[in-house]
Amino acid sequence: MEPAAPAVDASIFTLLGGTTIPDRAAIVRAECREGSRVELRRRDASSSHIDVWLECRPRLPLMRAWKMIGHVPEGTAAALLPLADERSTVIAHGTVRTVYAPTGRNEAVVTVEIRPQTQG
């Protein structure tokens, strides 16, 4: 029997993975700021992998622009998935709390605060 994922009834702070991929680091450097909105999305219906999408400045008026900047660690995903509707692509929303993305380097470090969505 597998241990149950820990209950989550408050915000979760986590460091994102996958932000050192050059294209993602460039997006973080250009678009990501403390306070930016993020959306956590299931990679596919059967996946336990959760990608993090950043709300960016829209290119056209009245249209939202989202770009993937990384993913949450496995442990964080394990805590979030049981709380989400199985049919929902969006698992949770969050806010960027810290950003480190030096110019001239293909790396970025992003910390987000996640607000889990509960089924209901």
For each residue, the residues with C-beta under 8 A, 3 or more apart:
1:
2:
3:
4: 82
5: 78 79 81 82
6: 79
7:
8: 12 79 80 83 116
9:
10:
11: 113 114 115
12: 8 76 79 80 113 114 116
13: 97 111 112 113 114
14: 72 73 76 111 112 114
15: 73 109 110 111
16: 19 52 69 70 71 72 109 110 111 112
17: 70 71 72 73
18: 21 24 69 70 71
19: 16 24 25 28 69 70 107 108 109 110
20: 24 25 106 107 108
21: 18 24 25 106
22: 25 26 106
23: 26 27
24: 18 19 20 21 27 28 68 69 70 108
25: 19 20 21 22 28 29 101 105 106 107 108
26: 22 23 29 30 106
27: 23 24 30 31 32 54 56 67 69
28: 19 24 25 31 32 54 69 99 101 108 110
29: 25 26 32 101 103 108
30: 26 27
31: 27 28 36 54 56 57 67
32: 27 28 29 36 54 69 96 99 101 108 110
33: 36 96 99
34: 96 97 98 99
35: 95 96
36: 31 32 33 54 55 95 96
37: 54 55 93 94 95 96
38: 52 53 54 55 69 93 94 95 96 112
39: 52 53 55 66 90 92 93 94
40: 50 51 52 53 72 80 90 91 92 93 94 114
41: 50 51 52 53 89 90 91
42: 45 47 49 50 81 84 88 89 90 91
43: 47 49 50 51
44: 47
45: 42
46:
47: 42 43 44
48: 74 77 78 81
49: 42 43 71 77
50: 40 41 42 43 71 72 76 77 80 81 91
51: 40 41 43 68 70 71
52: 16 38 39 40 41 68 69 70 71 72 94 110 112
53: 38 39 40 41 66 67 68 69
54: 27 28 31 32 36 37 38 66 67 68 69 96
55: 36 37 38 39 64 65 66
56: 27 31 65 66 67
57: 31 65
58: 61 62 63 64 65
59: 63 65
60: 63
61: 58
62: 58
63: 58 59 60
64: 55 58
65: 55 56 57 58 59
66: 39 53 54 55 56
67: 27 31 53 54 56
68: 24 51 52 53 54
69: 16 18 19 24 27 28 32 38 52 53 54 108 110
70: 16 17 18 19 24 51 52 110
71: 16 17 18 49 50 51 52
72: 14 16 17 40 50 52 76 77 80 114
73: 14 15 17 76 77
74: 48 77 78
75: 78 79
76: 12 14 50 72 73 79 80 114
77: 48 49 50 72 73 74 80 81
78: 5 48 74 75 81 82
79: 5 6 8 12 75 76 82 83 116
80: 8 12 40 50 72 76 77 83 84 91 92 114 116
81: 5 42 48 50 77 78 84 91
82: 4 5 78 79
83: 8 79 80 92 116 117 118 119
84: 42 80 81 88 91 92 116 117 119
85: 88 117 119
86:
87:
88: 42 84 85 91 117
89: 41 42
90: 39 40 41 42 93 117
91: 40 41 42 50 80 81 84 88 116 117
92: 39 40 80 83 84 114 115 116 117
93: 37 38 39 40 90 114 115 117
94: 37 38 39 40 52 112 113 114 115
95: 35 36 37 38 112 113
96: 32 33 34 35 36 37 38 54 99 110 111 112
97: 13 34 111 112 113
98: 34 109 110 111
99: 28 32 33 34 96 108 109 110 111
100: 108 109 110
101: 25 28 29 32 107 108 109 110
102: 105 107
103: 29
104:
105: 25 102
106: 20 21 22 25 26
107: 19 20 25 101 102
108: 19 20 24 25 28 29 32 69 99 100 101
109: 15 16 19 98 99 100 101
110: 15 16 19 28 32 52 69 70 96 98 99 100 101
111: 13 14 15 16 96 97 98 99
112: 13 14 16 38 52 94 95 96 97
113: 11 12 13 94 95 97
114: 11 12 13 14 40 72 76 80 92 93 94
115: 11 92 93 94
116: 8 12 79 80 83 84 91 92
117: 83 84 85 88 90 91 92 93
118: 83
119: 83 84 85
120:
